[in-house]
Amino acid sequence: MLMKHETYPAALLELVTCANRAARAIPPLFPLTSSVAVNPFLGQSDEPLAVTSARLARVAGTRVTPDRSHWAAKRAAGDLTDSDLRAALARAGTRFSDVQMADLHAALGATDTNDDPRALPTVAELAQELSGVDWPGLIEERIGAFAASHFDQGQALWQPDRTGGTYAAWRQFASRDLTPEIHGLHGFGGFVAATNRSHWRAIGRASETLGISSAAAETGFHRWLLTLQGWAQYGRYLSWQAELEGKSDTTTVELLAIRMVFDEALFHQYRDQIAARWQEVVESHETPITPSRDHVIDAILQEAGERAAQRQLAGRLTVATPEPAAQAKATDRPLLQAAFCIDVRSEVFRRALEAQDSGVQTLGFAGFFGLAAAHNAAGSDVTEGRGPVLLSAGVQSWAAEPAELDLARRYAARARRAWGRFKLAAVSSFAFVEATGPVYAGKLLRDAFGASSRLATDPAPVLDASVDLDHRVAMARTILSAMSLTGGFAPVVMLAGHGADVTNNPHASALHCGACGGHAGDVNARLLAGLLNDRAVRGGLREAGISIPEDTVFLPALHHTTTDQVTLYEQDLPAGAATRFARELANIRRWIEAAGALARSERAVRLPRASAGADILRRSSDWAELRPEWGLAGCRAFIAAPRQRTEGRALDGQSFLHSYDWRADEGFGVLELIMTAPVVVASWISLQYYGSSVAPALFGGGNKLLHNVAGGIGVLEGNGGALKPGLPWQSVHDGEALQHDPLRLTVVIEAPRDAMTQILDRHPQVRALFDNGWLHLMAMDDQGHLVWRYEGDLNWSRMEPDESTANRAALEIAAE
């Protein structure tokens, strides 16, 4: 924001608007401690893929669609048909060009693939061509050195002066930094010291020097920000967090000012040689974004590939349910109801658990279980956001522990921190290696063979006392209604969050629950179980029309996705419940153990060099393992419907499954919640995997083997430069081929079309995702058939499935 006491000329105000718009074109990067998947195209959701392809070709020099050989291989295998191509071509219409089927066939039949585009050059790149000095690399390294220190979250032993904001801190740093001058940027320190203290005025002066008009600034500013990669995204994260709290933050545009000052200085030094070429670049930036014919063809091929995947999904959903899932349940009342996160990894385990007994029912719900909590773990004053990053925390919670145990835990944590600092300190680090290095031989061997121990479980979390009974009852009623679980309760209802046990993995939190802010879901599951086991809350629910039987208990649990083991928090049960439900608990333990073995067998087929037995268990604690699990790689569909529509269908761990019964959703409030929260979160996950697969240099996380953690925020690929913002290459690729098929998410909902249309009309940002093709929306009927497709602009078309393809898919699945 601009300071109220300053006045600015109109031209600068226009540039301020452009700078803020460019900052919003950058997706946020959440720190490693609580990293969550982010849609890398968040700033482009209001335009279709072809336009975004043209935009990112200009500002990043990157393709954002798969190579055409990818689609050619699918066509050769029979997975992509002419009917898919015709349907995608009809969807595109003549919006951008008159592409014909012959053009698509030619694109798929070409032996050479289309080359990667080249971004419009920065001043630094023009100066590099002229001088032979790697100015872009030097700028990236110097800004990275500053940013790693300035944004450090406690990893470094010494902290810099951060008063005055990011730009002010950089001016102090850069005015004393001799590295640019040593490499030939004459007088750079003095040049920086002479810049205006206001980052806005610095942007204005640099724009004037470089001839950047407001027309050129739209993509020109975006170009400079993208050269900063993860640092610009971390700045966007800071503004994201500030906006959630009703505040503002200018870190991203301050970083833009820093980057522009470098190019301004280089332009002064090389003006005579590069001015004419730079003027051509500026004129290109002033040109409106227009997709080329190739961009349109690639977007149509992407749409066709997604329609092919939708045909396959339709075939799987219409297959008759195999035994034993098709059998009527043994009793009217299930023996166990198990609620899991909608995460695609849960689909495999749910299917395996249901196969253990016909009395087992599973449900899918967002893994934070409706409780977005600001949580303090035992022995910690750090507040963790245990909820979706789209939401502010609704409640406060902490792990209740006796004072003496809490104090002991804090002392132990301080001792570990002190020991860690001693190991890393400049004075003591070498002495540490000499004196105690051999002592660590045993630990290294244990870690290498995956024999490390796990941390003790925190005590049961509790809600803040300020949450009164009426509020607790209202929360419980809302959550049970959203889960479509308002009657027919089993004796035991297991609430299973999920988390990933990994070692030596900076991106560990990315394998946890995205709906829990990049943390495991144990806290949320335990909070909800405690709420629903509360007799006073149950009394209030009865008055509200939800009667939970006296002989029903809610059991919190944690599904470990790396091992497919399940931790049962039996210690959280009400007094005497463990004894009363001893037989049920024994059955549950037996079922989850058998289900885990089945799930591990299924997952082992995809994991490189994996076997279904002890190897899967070992991988999670092996500090050298690059792929302890695949996370959500392969996700391609989101289905909100009663479980019987998908029960028994092998969806291969590729679908988010949300339990939903529209007949019990009076006013469609639950449907609105699903379409505006879980669907959006799932789209972020899907598009992050998509972006990291098709544009790894821009949106990926680099090579795990080269990672170094910077400031506790993110990773560098090597020992300096810009943060790598996305998923590591090993998270989407097995060394030979992609393990994530780059498809945009297909959302399938069993609900009346009119209700979905009205919700889209009320939420233009969600509607934009569907209207511009970043998500697909289909309506399911009560037989599990996909019958309507959303075409955009609040219009639907009836689907005409290719019967031969659907039948072929049915036969293939039956053969499995």
Secondary structure, 3 states (H helix, E strand, C coil): CCCCCCCCCHHHHHHHHHHHHHHHCCCCCCCHHHCCCCCCCHHHCCCCHHHHHHHHHHHHCCCCCCCHHHHHHHHHCCCCCHHHHHHHHHHHCCCCCCCCHHHHHHHHHCCCCCCCCCCCCCHHHHHHHHHCCCHHHHHHHHHHHHHHHHCCCCCCCCCCCCCCCHHHHHHHHHHCCCHHHHCCCCCHHHHHHCCCCCHHHHHHHHHHHHCCCHHHHHHHHHHHHHHCCHHHHHHHHHHHHHHHCCCCCCHHHHHHHHHHHHHHHHHHHHHHHHHHHHHHHHHHHHCCCCCCHHHHHHHHHHHHHHHHHHHHHHHHHCCCCCCCCCCCCCCCCCCEEEEEECCHHHHHHHHHHHCCCCCEEEEEECCCCCCCEEEECCCCCCEEEECCCCCCCCEEEEECCCHHHHHHHHHHHHHHHHHHHHHHCCCCHHHHHHHHHHHHHHHHHHHHCCCCCCCCCCCCEEECCCCCHHHHHHHHHHHHHHCCCCCCCCCEEEEEEEECCCCCCCCHHHHCEHHHCCECCHHHHHHHHHHHHCHHHHHHHHHCCCCCCCCCEEEEEEEECCCCEEEECHHHCCCCHHHHCHHHHHHHHHHHHHHHHHHHHHHHCCCCCCCCCHHHHHHCCCCCCCCCCCCCCCCCEEEEECHHHCCCCCCCCCEEEEECCHHHCHHHHHHHHHHHCHHHHHHHHHHHHHHHHHCHHHHCCCCHHHEEEECCCEEEECCCCCEECCCCHHHCECCCCECCCCCCCEEEECCCHHHHHHHHHHCHHHHHHHHCCCCEEEEECCCCCEEEEEEECCEEEECCCCHHHHHHHHHHHHHC
